[in-house]
Amino acid sequence: MHIGIVSDTHDNLDHVQQAVSLFEAEGVDHVIHCGDIIAPFSATPFDSDSFDFVAVRGNNDGEWALSNVVDDFGSYLGESGDLTLDGVDIAVYHGTSEQLREGLADSGDYDYVFHGHTHERTVDTHGDAVRVNPGGLPIPGADNAFHVATLDTELSGEDAITHHELG
């Protein structure tokens, strides 16, 4: 199974569509958005027949209707959530608290912890879990290009993660 990971799209429809196109081309089965979609209109491109969609709330997601829109075609997990896909246990959280990110990784409950917030793509092993930040829109002090990531559940650890530069 292939899982798409995206975060911090901040209403940039060009980047959202690039992410959706990549995920469709890669044949991902699920897309997980780690928050900061912002407005409902920029969630709707993830309504695809090609994959299932899951999202968590980011610190800039000020539109309360976002949860209703996402729930119309996917699953909105609120502040954080966890799921098991193809036997892989995943925690999803936007990432505003480093202490909570580390706590999820250190808990021993998850194979992967997906988060965003910093807009900086990272993959590192922390405790028993691999923490993955797919990146986000370019901002000063972080990446200079938009990135998303994919996870191949046939592999394990950091080797299962591939970052993709878009836009």
MARPANU-596567 format. One record per residue (C-alpha): x, y, z; residue in three letters; residue number from 1. Coordinates in pm, whole numbers, plus 50000, padded with zeros to 5 digits. Layout:
<node><X>X</X><Y>Y</Y><Z>Z</Z><rest>ALA</rest><nr>NUM</nr></node>
...
This chain:
<node><X>50000</X><Y>50000</Y><Z>50000</Z><rest>MET</rest><nr>1</nr></node>
<node><X>50110</X><Y>50354</Y><Z>49926</Z><rest>HIS</rest><nr>2</nr></node>
<node><X>50017</X><Y>50646</Y><Z>50149</Z><rest>ILE</rest><nr>3</nr></node>
<node><X>50047</X><Y>51012</Y><Z>50050</Z><rest>GLY</rest><nr>4</nr></node>
<node><X>50146</X><Y>51266</Y><Z>50315</Z><rest>ILE</rest><nr>5</nr></node>
<node><X>50092</X><Y>51641</Y><Z>50278</Z><rest>VAL</rest><nr>6</nr></node>
<node><X>50082</X><Y>51939</Y><Z>50511</Z><rest>SER</rest><nr>7</nr></node>
<node><X>50067</X><Y>52316</Y><Z>50525</Z><rest>ASP</rest><nr>8</nr></node>
<node><X>49906</X><Y>52382</Y><Z>50187</Z><rest>THR</rest><nr>9</nr></node>
<node><X>49765</X><Y>52717</Y><Z>50312</Z><rest>HIS</rest><nr>10</nr></node>
<node><X>49500</X><Y>52766</Y><Z>50041</Z><rest>ASP</rest><nr>11</nr></node>
<node><X>49754</X><Y>52744</Y><Z>49758</Z><rest>ASN</rest><nr>12</nr></node>
<node><X>49537</X><Y>52571</Y><Z>49498</Z><rest>LEU</rest><nr>13</nr></node>
<node><X>49824</X><Y>52531</Y><Z>49251</Z><rest>ASP</rest><nr>14</nr></node>
<node><X>50024</X><Y>52330</Y><Z>49504</Z><rest>HIS</rest><nr>15</nr></node>
<node><X>49718</X><Y>52138</Y><Z>49621</Z><rest>VAL</rest><nr>16</nr></node>
<node><X>49646</X><Y>52031</Y><Z>49263</Z><rest>GLN</rest><nr>17</nr></node>
<node><X>50011</X><Y>51935</Y><Z>49208</Z><rest>GLN</rest><nr>18</nr></node>
<node><X>49994</X><Y>51718</Y><Z>49521</Z><rest>ALA</rest><nr>19</nr></node>
<node><X>49668</X><Y>51554</Y><Z>49413</Z><rest>VAL</rest><nr>20</nr></node>
<node><X>49809</X><Y>51488</Y><Z>49064</Z><rest>SER</rest><nr>21</nr></node>
<node><X>50126</X><Y>51334</Y><Z>49207</Z><rest>LEU</rest><nr>22</nr></node>
<node><X>49930</X><Y>51114</Y><Z>49448</Z><rest>PHE</rest><nr>23</nr></node>
<node><X>49703</X><Y>50995</Y><Z>49167</Z><rest>GLU</rest><nr>24</nr></node>
<node><X>50003</X><Y>50927</Y><Z>48940</Z><rest>ALA</rest><nr>25</nr></node>
<node><X>50181</X><Y>50739</Y><Z>49221</Z><rest>GLU</rest><nr>26</nr></node>
<node><X>49871</X><Y>50529</Y><Z>49280</Z><rest>GLY</rest><nr>27</nr></node>
<node><X>49844</X><Y>50610</Y><Z>49651</Z><rest>VAL</rest><nr>28</nr></node>
<node><X>49559</X><Y>50443</Y><Z>49838</Z><rest>ASP</rest><nr>29</nr></node>
<node><X>49526</X><Y>50701</Y><Z>50117</Z><rest>HIS</rest><nr>30</nr></node>
<node><X>49625</X><Y>51067</Y><Z>50154</Z><rest>VAL</rest><nr>31</nr></node>
<node><X>49685</X><Y>51209</Y><Z>50499</Z><rest>ILE</rest><nr>32</nr></node>
<node><X>49689</X><Y>51588</Y><Z>50540</Z><rest>HIS</rest><nr>33</nr></node>
<node><X>49870</X><Y>51705</Y><Z>50854</Z><rest>CYS</rest><nr>34</nr></node>
<node><X>49682</X><Y>52034</Y><Z>50884</Z><rest>GLY</rest><nr>35</nr></node>
<node><X>49684</X><Y>52396</Y><Z>50775</Z><rest>ASP</rest><nr>36</nr></node>
<node><X>49456</X><Y>52339</Y><Z>50479</Z><rest>ILE</rest><nr>37</nr></node>
<node><X>49298</X><Y>52673</Y><Z>50587</Z><rest>ILE</rest><nr>38</nr></node>
<node><X>48965</X><Y>52712</Y><Z>50401</Z><rest>ALA</rest><nr>39</nr></node>
<node><X>48718</X><Y>52447</Y><Z>50284</Z><rest>PRO</rest><nr>40</nr></node>
<node><X>48763</X><Y>52535</Y><Z>49915</Z><rest>PHE</rest><nr>41</nr></node>
<node><X>49124</X><Y>52417</Y><Z>49924</Z><rest>SER</rest><nr>42</nr></node>
<node><X>49027</X><Y>52080</Y><Z>50073</Z><rest>ALA</rest><nr>43</nr></node>
<node><X>48786</X><Y>51987</Y><Z>49794</Z><rest>THR</rest><nr>44</nr></node>
<node><X>49053</X><Y>51897</Y><Z>49534</Z><rest>PRO</rest><nr>45</nr></node>
<node><X>49142</X><Y>51603</Y><Z>49762</Z><rest>PHE</rest><nr>46</nr></node>
<node><X>48796</X><Y>51460</Y><Z>49688</Z><rest>ASP</rest><nr>47</nr></node>
<node><X>48933</X><Y>51198</Y><Z>49450</Z><rest>SER</rest><nr>48</nr></node>
<node><X>48809</X><Y>50858</Y><Z>49337</Z><rest>ASP</rest><nr>49</nr></node>
<node><X>49173</X><Y>50746</Y><Z>49343</Z><rest>SER</rest><nr>50</nr></node>
<node><X>49237</X><Y>50758</Y><Z>49718</Z><rest>PHE</rest><nr>51</nr></node>
<node><X>49080</X><Y>50793</Y><Z>50063</Z><rest>ASP</rest><nr>52</nr></node>
<node><X>49145</X><Y>51120</Y><Z>50246</Z><rest>PHE</rest><nr>53</nr></node>
<node><X>49214</X><Y>51193</Y><Z>50614</Z><rest>VAL</rest><nr>54</nr></node>
<node><X>49300</X><Y>51530</Y><Z>50770</Z><rest>ALA</rest><nr>55</nr></node>
<node><X>49377</X><Y>51685</Y><Z>51108</Z><rest>VAL</rest><nr>56</nr></node>
<node><X>49330</X><Y>52044</Y><Z>51217</Z><rest>ARG</rest><nr>57</nr></node>
<node><X>49621</X><Y>52285</Y><Z>51185</Z><rest>GLY</rest><nr>58</nr></node>
<node><X>49683</X><Y>52596</Y><Z>51390</Z><rest>ASN</rest><nr>59</nr></node>
<node><X>49579</X><Y>52817</Y><Z>51096</Z><rest>ASN</rest><nr>60</nr></node>
<node><X>49263</X><Y>52626</Y><Z>51006</Z><rest>ASP</rest><nr>61</nr></node>
<node><X>49024</X><Y>52900</Y><Z>51112</Z><rest>GLY</rest><nr>62</nr></node>
<node><X>48722</X><Y>52789</Y><Z>50912</Z><rest>GLU</rest><nr>63</nr></node>
<node><X>48507</X><Y>52562</Y><Z>51127</Z><rest>TRP</rest><nr>64</nr></node>
<node><X>48323</X><Y>52443</Y><Z>50814</Z><rest>ALA</rest><nr>65</nr></node>
<node><X>48644</X><Y>52268</Y><Z>50709</Z><rest>LEU</rest><nr>66</nr></node>
<node><X>48560</X><Y>51962</Y><Z>50918</Z><rest>SER</rest><nr>67</nr></node>
<node><X>48216</X><Y>51929</Y><Z>50756</Z><rest>ASN</rest><nr>68</nr></node>
<node><X>48358</X><Y>51963</Y><Z>50405</Z><rest>VAL</rest><nr>69</nr></node>
<node><X>48629</X><Y>51703</Y><Z>50466</Z><rest>VAL</rest><nr>70</nr></node>
<node><X>48380</X><Y>51465</Y><Z>50632</Z><rest>ASP</rest><nr>71</nr></node>
<node><X>48167</X><Y>51483</Y><Z>50314</Z><rest>ASP</rest><nr>72</nr></node>
<node><X>48434</X><Y>51290</Y><Z>50123</Z><rest>PHE</rest><nr>73</nr></node>
<node><X>48690</X><Y>51175</Y><Z>50381</Z><rest>GLY</rest><nr>74</nr></node>
<node><X>48762</X><Y>51172</Y><Z>50753</Z><rest>SER</rest><nr>75</nr></node>
<node><X>48842</X><Y>51474</Y><Z>50969</Z><rest>TYR</rest><nr>76</nr></node>
<node><X>49019</X><Y>51362</Y><Z>51286</Z><rest>LEU</rest><nr>77</nr></node>
<node><X>49018</X><Y>51693</Y><Z>51474</Z><rest>GLY</rest><nr>78</nr></node>
<node><X>49335</X><Y>51801</Y><Z>51657</Z><rest>GLU</rest><nr>79</nr></node>
<node><X>49503</X><Y>51464</Y><Z>51616</Z><rest>SER</rest><nr>80</nr></node>
<node><X>49426</X><Y>51104</Y><Z>51543</Z><rest>GLY</rest><nr>81</nr></node>
<node><X>49563</X><Y>50762</Y><Z>51479</Z><rest>ASP</rest><nr>82</nr></node>
<node><X>49495</X><Y>50497</Y><Z>51224</Z><rest>LEU</rest><nr>83</nr></node>
<node><X>49622</X><Y>50160</Y><Z>51114</Z><rest>THR</rest><nr>84</nr></node>
<node><X>49674</X><Y>50108</Y><Z>50743</Z><rest>LEU</rest><nr>85</nr></node>
<node><X>49805</X><Y>49779</Y><Z>50606</Z><rest>ASP</rest><nr>86</nr></node>
<node><X>49923</X><Y>49683</Y><Z>50955</Z><rest>GLY</rest><nr>87</nr></node>
<node><X>50115</X><Y>50009</Y><Z>51003</Z><rest>VAL</rest><nr>88</nr></node>
<node><X>50022</X><Y>50219</Y><Z>51308</Z><rest>ASP</rest><nr>89</nr></node>
<node><X>50027</X><Y>50593</Y><Z>51236</Z><rest>ILE</rest><nr>90</nr></node>
<node><X>49972</X><Y>50899</Y><Z>51457</Z><rest>ALA</rest><nr>91</nr></node>
<node><X>49875</X><Y>51223</Y><Z>51283</Z><rest>VAL</rest><nr>92</nr></node>
<node><X>49910</X><Y>51563</Y><Z>51447</Z><rest>TYR</rest><nr>93</nr></node>
<node><X>49973</X><Y>51908</Y><Z>51302</Z><rest>HIS</rest><nr>94</nr></node>
<node><X>50283</X><Y>51951</Y><Z>51512</Z><rest>GLY</rest><nr>95</nr></node>
<node><X>50247</X><Y>52281</Y><Z>51695</Z><rest>THR</rest><nr>96</nr></node>
<node><X>50395</X><Y>52131</Y><Z>52013</Z><rest>SER</rest><nr>97</nr></node>
<node><X>50738</X><Y>51970</Y><Z>51989</Z><rest>GLU</rest><nr>98</nr></node>
<node><X>50671</X><Y>51805</Y><Z>52326</Z><rest>GLN</rest><nr>99</nr></node>
<node><X>50359</X><Y>51633</Y><Z>52190</Z><rest>LEU</rest><nr>100</nr></node>
<node><X>50538</X><Y>51528</Y><Z>51869</Z><rest>ARG</rest><nr>101</nr></node>
<node><X>50814</X><Y>51370</Y><Z>52076</Z><rest>GLU</rest><nr>102</nr></node>
<node><X>50562</X><Y>51214</Y><Z>52314</Z><rest>GLY</rest><nr>103</nr></node>
<node><X>50379</X><Y>51044</Y><Z>52029</Z><rest>LEU</rest><nr>104</nr></node>
<node><X>50707</X><Y>50907</Y><Z>51894</Z><rest>ALA</rest><nr>105</nr></node>
<node><X>50828</X><Y>50798</Y><Z>52238</Z><rest>ASP</rest><nr>106</nr></node>
<node><X>50499</X><Y>50629</Y><Z>52331</Z><rest>SER</rest><nr>107</nr></node>
<node><X>50590</X><Y>50306</Y><Z>52152</Z><rest>GLY</rest><nr>108</nr></node>
<node><X>50237</X><Y>50291</Y><Z>52011</Z><rest>ASP</rest><nr>109</nr></node>
<node><X>50317</X><Y>50398</Y><Z>51657</Z><rest>TYR</rest><nr>110</nr></node>
<node><X>50536</X><Y>50297</Y><Z>51366</Z><rest>ASP</rest><nr>111</nr></node>
<node><X>50511</X><Y>50647</Y><Z>51217</Z><rest>TYR</rest><nr>112</nr></node>
<node><X>50423</X><Y>50993</Y><Z>51345</Z><rest>VAL</rest><nr>113</nr></node>
<node><X>50315</X><Y>51230</Y><Z>51068</Z><rest>PHE</rest><nr>114</nr></node>
<node><X>50319</X><Y>51604</Y><Z>51136</Z><rest>HIS</rest><nr>115</nr></node>
<node><X>50369</X><Y>51937</Y><Z>50967</Z><rest>GLY</rest><nr>116</nr></node>
<node><X>50373</X><Y>52292</Y><Z>51105</Z><rest>HIS</rest><nr>117</nr></node>
<node><X>50740</X><Y>52378</Y><Z>51046</Z><rest>THR</rest><nr>118</nr></node>
<node><X>50717</X><Y>52354</Y><Z>50662</Z><rest>HIS</rest><nr>119</nr></node>
<node><X>51050</X><Y>52172</Y><Z>50673</Z><rest>GLU</rest><nr>120</nr></node>
<node><X>51063</X><Y>51821</Y><Z>50528</Z><rest>ARG</rest><nr>121</nr></node>
<node><X>51218</X><Y>51573</Y><Z>50765</Z><rest>THR</rest><nr>122</nr></node>
<node><X>51241</X><Y>51202</Y><Z>50829</Z><rest>VAL</rest><nr>123</nr></node>
<node><X>51403</X><Y>51078</Y><Z>51145</Z><rest>ASP</rest><nr>124</nr></node>
<node><X>51381</X><Y>50788</Y><Z>51382</Z><rest>THR</rest><nr>125</nr></node>
<node><X>51276</X><Y>50899</Y><Z>51725</Z><rest>HIS</rest><nr>126</nr></node>
<node><X>51222</X><Y>50629</Y><Z>51982</Z><rest>GLY</rest><nr>127</nr></node>
<node><X>51055</X><Y>50336</Y><Z>51810</Z><rest>ASP</rest><nr>128</nr></node>
<node><X>50878</X><Y>50555</Y><Z>51558</Z><rest>ALA</rest><nr>129</nr></node>
<node><X>50977</X><Y>50734</Y><Z>51241</Z><rest>VAL</rest><nr>130</nr></node>
<node><X>50868</X><Y>51098</Y><Z>51242</Z><rest>ARG</rest><nr>131</nr></node>
<node><X>50776</X><Y>51236</Y><Z>50903</Z><rest>VAL</rest><nr>132</nr></node>
<node><X>50718</X><Y>51596</Y><Z>50810</Z><rest>ASN</rest><nr>133</nr></node>
<node><X>50635</X><Y>51609</Y><Z>50439</Z><rest>PRO</rest><nr>134</nr></node>
<node><X>50719</X><Y>51979</Y><Z>50421</Z><rest>GLY</rest><nr>135</nr></node>
<node><X>50479</X><Y>52250</Y><Z>50310</Z><rest>GLY</rest><nr>136</nr></node>
<node><X>50468</X><Y>52573</Y><Z>50125</Z><rest>LEU</rest><nr>137</nr></node>
<node><X>50811</X><Y>52734</Y><Z>50116</Z><rest>PRO</rest><nr>138</nr></node>
<node><X>50876</X><Y>52980</Y><Z>50398</Z><rest>ILE</rest><nr>139</nr></node>
<node><X>51195</X><Y>53155</Y><Z>50514</Z><rest>PRO</rest><nr>140</nr></node>
<node><X>51403</X><Y>52929</Y><Z>50733</Z><rest>GLY</rest><nr>141</nr></node>
<node><X>51249</X><Y>52610</Y><Z>50598</Z><rest>ALA</rest><nr>142</nr></node>
<node><X>51247</X><Y>52446</Y><Z>50255</Z><rest>ASP</rest><nr>143</nr></node>
<node><X>51264</X><Y>52661</Y><Z>49943</Z><rest>ASN</rest><nr>144</nr></node>
<node><X>51020</X><Y>52441</Y><Z>49749</Z><rest>ALA</rest><nr>145</nr></node>
<node><X>50690</X><Y>52268</Y><Z>49817</Z><rest>PHE</rest><nr>146</nr></node>
<node><X>50724</X><Y>51901</Y><Z>49913</Z><rest>HIS</rest><nr>147</nr></node>
<node><X>50497</X><Y>51608</Y><Z>49985</Z><rest>VAL</rest><nr>148</nr></node>
<node><X>50591</X><Y>51254</Y><Z>50086</Z><rest>ALA</rest><nr>149</nr></node>
<node><X>50481</X><Y>50898</Y><Z>50025</Z><rest>THR</rest><nr>150</nr></node>
<node><X>50509</X><Y>50592</Y><Z>50244</Z><rest>LEU</rest><nr>151</nr></node>
<node><X>50537</X><Y>50242</Y><Z>50096</Z><rest>ASP</rest><nr>152</nr></node>
<node><X>50408</X><Y>49994</Y><Z>50356</Z><rest>THR</rest><nr>153</nr></node>
<node><X>50601</X><Y>49711</Y><Z>50188</Z><rest>GLU</rest><nr>154</nr></node>
<node><X>50916</X><Y>49874</Y><Z>50328</Z><rest>LEU</rest><nr>155</nr></node>
<node><X>50992</X><Y>49977</Y><Z>50684</Z><rest>SER</rest><nr>156</nr></node>
<node><X>51155</X><Y>50256</Y><Z>50880</Z><rest>GLY</rest><nr>157</nr></node>
<node><X>51298</X><Y>50559</Y><Z>50707</Z><rest>GLU</rest><nr>158</nr></node>
<node><X>51346</X><Y>50356</Y><Z>50386</Z><rest>ASP</rest><nr>159</nr></node>
<node><X>50968</X><Y>50350</Y><Z>50337</Z><rest>ALA</rest><nr>160</nr></node>
<node><X>50949</X><Y>50732</Y><Z>50300</Z><rest>ILE</rest><nr>161</nr></node>
<node><X>51010</X><Y>50924</Y><Z>49978</Z><rest>THR</rest><nr>162</nr></node>
<node><X>50990</X><Y>51303</Y><Z>49956</Z><rest>HIS</rest><nr>163</nr></node>
<node><X>50873</X><Y>51460</Y><Z>49630</Z><rest>HIS</rest><nr>164</nr></node>
<node><X>50951</X><Y>51818</Y><Z>49531</Z><rest>GLU</rest><nr>165</nr></node>
<node><X>50664</X><Y>51996</Y><Z>49359</Z><rest>LEU</rest><nr>166</nr></node>
<node><X>50618</X><Y>52342</Y><Z>49216</Z><rest>GLY</rest><nr>167</nr></node>
